[in-house]
Amino acid sequence: MTCIVSRLLATVTVLLLWRVDEIAEACSCSPVHPQQAFCNADVVIRAKAVAGTEVDSGNDIYGNPIKRIQYDIKQIKMFKGPDRDIELIFTGPSSAVCGVTLDTNGKKEYLITGKTEADGSMHVTLCDFITPWETMSPTQKKSLSQRYEMGCECKITRCPSLPCTISAPEECLWTDWVMEKSVSGRQANHYACVKRSDGSCAWYRGVAPPKKEFMDIEDP
């Protein structure tokens, strides 16, 4: 009886340790406003994935091969990045290491933000802003061409709970989570944080480019 109990305890211990390791390896990202994702990225493109292949990408410190997923893509438009088309995107092999899964039927269009590596290749993770193009609002699509870039000197501060305030005039307070319990609320879908002529920053919503002087959350 004692032997059986000991074996059961050992099994439970192994399962608990395995679960702890699994949690420790899970990918964790802080939510960002689409404008922040644009400003933080090296590359921002609209594209389709047409193929995905697992490839070796060198070895780790123990000599084990490092696996990555290589997506062959068809670039539709570049909003930010190098003076050439992006043909390949690399990502981790699973979501546990922040790998991204893209539909490779060549029909689904995405907005993809990511970083460039030393060799010039593009790498993406779950922490980047990657979303189907069709799910984006008209304001988000238009802001990719000019408005987001105009606000890259501003800082968007996320409000996780009330009360919350900005600490500098160059900040815009992002309240979607506390107001709508979603990081894809009105401010994410319809507003950009833009610098005004006095150096301060404010939320702006409008079809035309912001005037030199505009009111906070103005919608002309």
Protein Blocks (a to p, Z undefined) as FASTA:
>chain_A
ZZmmmmmmmmmmmmmmmmmmmmmmpccdddddfklmmmmpmbdcddddfbdcdddebjaf
kopacdddddddddfbdfbdcddddfbdcddfbfklopacddfehmaccdddddddfkop
acddfkbccddfklpcfklmmmmmmmmmmmmmpccdddfbdcdddfbfkbccdfklmmno
pakbfklmmpccdddfkopacddddfbdcdfbdcehiaZZ
